[in-house]
Amino acid sequence: MRSRGLAHSVTFLIKAPFTLLILLVINAVTSPGHWWVQWAALGLGIAWVINLMRVVRVAVVIGGLAGLVALLTRR
């Protein structure tokens, strides 16, 4: 994965909850009896989990490589 893609994934993990909070407030103010925000939450939630898995995958790979380098330089 390119570093730009990783930066986008990390940024999305931070921005998505704030976006959802803004949509929740708009929904509560404009139509409190009809909660359309649940559909936006579903889509953002799916995208958030996918981005989280990308970030975790990169963290595991980098951690594994750091551990391997530490093991090899120890000898």
Backbone as numpy.savetxt, mean C-alpha at the origin, in Angstrom:
# Nx Ny Nz CAx CAy CAz Cx Cy Cz
11.54 -5.25 -10.02 10.70 -4.08 -10.02 11.59 -2.84 -10.02
11.22 -1.88 -10.80 11.98 -0.64 -10.85 11.77 0.14 -9.56
12.74 0.95 -9.20 12.65 1.70 -7.96 11.51 2.72 -8.02
11.21 3.22 -9.21 10.09 4.15 -9.34 8.77 3.47 -9.02
8.63 2.22 -9.42 7.43 1.45 -9.12 7.30 1.18 -7.63
8.43 0.91 -6.98 8.41 0.69 -5.55 8.04 1.97 -4.82
8.59 3.09 -5.26 8.26 4.37 -4.63 6.78 4.67 -4.80
6.22 4.36 -5.95 4.79 4.56 -6.17 3.97 3.68 -5.24
4.38 2.44 -5.05 3.66 1.53 -4.17 3.67 2.02 -2.72
4.84 2.48 -2.26 4.94 2.99 -0.89 4.09 4.25 -0.73
4.13 5.13 -1.72 3.33 6.35 -1.67 1.85 6.02 -1.64
1.43 5.03 -2.43 0.02 4.65 -2.45 -0.42 4.11 -1.10
0.46 3.36 -0.42 0.11 2.83 0.90 -0.17 3.94 1.89
0.42 5.10 1.69 0.19 6.24 2.58 -1.01 7.06 2.13
-1.16 7.27 0.84 -2.20 8.15 0.32 -3.60 7.53 0.32
-3.69 6.24 0.09 -5.00 5.60 -0.05 -5.89 5.75 1.18
-5.38 5.53 2.41 -6.27 5.72 3.56 -6.79 7.16 3.71
-5.94 8.14 3.37 -6.39 9.53 3.43 -7.46 9.81 2.37
-7.28 9.24 1.19 -8.28 9.38 0.13 -9.61 8.78 0.58
-9.54 7.63 1.18 -10.76 6.98 1.66 -11.43 7.78 2.77
-10.64 8.37 3.63 -11.19 9.21 4.70 -11.91 10.42 4.12
-11.33 11.04 3.11 -11.99 12.18 2.45 -13.29 11.75 1.81
-13.27 10.60 1.13 -14.50 10.09 0.51 -15.56 9.76 1.56
-15.14 9.25 2.70 -16.07 8.94 3.78 -16.75 10.21 4.29
-15.98 11.26 4.46 -16.54 12.54 4.92 -17.50 13.09 3.88
-17.12 13.04 2.60 -18.01 13.52 1.54 -19.30 12.72 1.53
-19.20 11.41 1.69 -20.38 10.55 1.71 -21.27 10.88 2.90
-20.68 11.10 4.05 -21.47 11.39 5.25 -22.18 12.74 5.14
-21.57 13.69 4.48 -22.16 15.02 4.35 -23.22 15.05 3.26
-22.97 14.42 2.13 -23.87 14.54 0.98 -25.04 13.55 1.02
-24.79 12.33 1.42 -25.88 11.34 1.42 -25.68 10.34 2.56
-26.02 10.75 3.78 -25.75 9.89 4.94 -26.54 8.58 4.95
-27.66 8.51 4.27 -28.45 7.29 4.28 -28.00 6.27 3.27
-27.21 6.69 2.30 -26.75 5.81 1.23 -25.23 5.77 1.26
-24.66 4.64 1.65 -23.21 4.54 1.82 -22.55 3.98 0.57
-22.37 4.86 -0.43 -21.70 4.46 -1.67 -20.19 4.32 -1.46
-19.66 4.88 -0.37 -18.23 4.85 -0.13 -17.70 3.43 0.06
-18.60 2.50 0.37 -18.15 1.11 0.55 -17.54 0.55 -0.72
-18.02 0.99 -1.88 -17.49 0.47 -3.14 -16.12 1.06 -3.43
-15.95 2.32 -3.08 -14.62 2.93 -3.22 -13.64 2.26 -2.25
-14.12 1.93 -1.05 -13.28 1.27 -0.06 -12.87 -0.12 -0.53
-13.78 -0.81 -1.19 -13.45 -2.14 -1.72 -12.34 -2.05 -2.77
-12.49 -1.14 -3.72 -11.48 -0.99 -4.77 -10.14 -0.53 -4.21
-10.16 0.47 -3.34 -8.92 0.95 -2.74 -8.29 -0.12 -1.86
-9.12 -0.89 -1.18 -8.60 -1.95 -0.31 -7.88 -3.03 -1.10
-8.45 -3.42 -2.21 -7.81 -4.44 -3.06 -6.49 -3.91 -3.59
-6.50 -2.66 -4.10 -5.26 -2.07 -4.62 -4.23 -1.90 -3.51
-4.68 -1.56 -2.30 -3.77 -1.36 -1.17 -3.07 -2.66 -0.80
-3.82 -3.75 -0.76 -3.23 -5.06 -0.42 -2.23 -5.49 -1.49
-2.55 -5.27 -2.75 -1.62 -5.62 -3.83 -0.32 -4.83 -3.70
-0.43 -3.54 -3.43 0.77 -2.72 -3.26 1.55 -3.12 -2.01
0.85 -3.50 -0.96 1.52 -3.95 0.25 2.33 -5.22 -0.03
1.77 -6.13 -0.80 2.50 -7.36 -1.14 3.75 -7.04 -1.97
3.67 -6.06 -2.86 4.85 -5.66 -3.63 5.95 -5.14 -2.72
5.57 -4.28 -1.79 6.56 -3.70 -0.88 7.16 -4.77 0.02
6.34 -5.68 0.52 6.84 -6.76 1.38 7.77 -7.66 0.60
7.44 -7.96 -0.65 8.30 -8.81 -1.48 9.68 -8.18 -1.66
9.72 -6.90 -1.95 11.01 -6.22 -2.12 11.77 -6.19 -0.80
11.07 -5.96 0.31 11.74 -5.94 1.61 12.34 -7.29 1.96
11.64 -8.36 1.63 12.14 -9.71 1.90 13.38 -10.00 1.04
13.32 -9.62 -0.23 14.47 -9.85 -1.11 15.68 -9.05 -0.63
15.47 -7.79 -0.30 16.59 -6.96 0.16 17.13 -7.49 1.49
16.24 -7.90 2.39 16.68 -8.47 3.66 17.45 -9.76 3.48
17.00 -10.59 2.55 17.71 -11.84 2.27 19.08 -11.60 1.69
19.16 -10.64 0.78 20.47 -10.31 0.20 21.40 -9.72 1.25
20.88 -8.88 2.12 21.71 -8.30 3.19 22.20 -9.39 4.13
21.33 -10.35 4.44 21.74 -11.47 5.28 22.80 -12.33 4.62
22.65 -12.56 3.32 23.63 -13.35 2.59 24.99 -12.64 2.56
24.97 -11.34 2.32 26.22 -10.58 2.31 26.87 -10.62 3.69
26.09 -10.47 4.73 26.62 -10.53 6.09 27.22 -11.91 6.38
26.56 -12.96 5.93 27.06 -14.30 6.14 28.37 -14.53 5.38
28.44 -14.06 4.15 29.64 -14.26 3.33 30.82 -13.42 3.82
30.57 -12.25 4.32 31.66 -11.40 4.79 32.13 -11.80 6.18
31.37 -12.60 6.87 31.74 -13.07 8.20 32.88 -14.05 8.13
32.97 -14.84 7.08 33.98 -15.90 6.96 35.29 -15.36 6.54
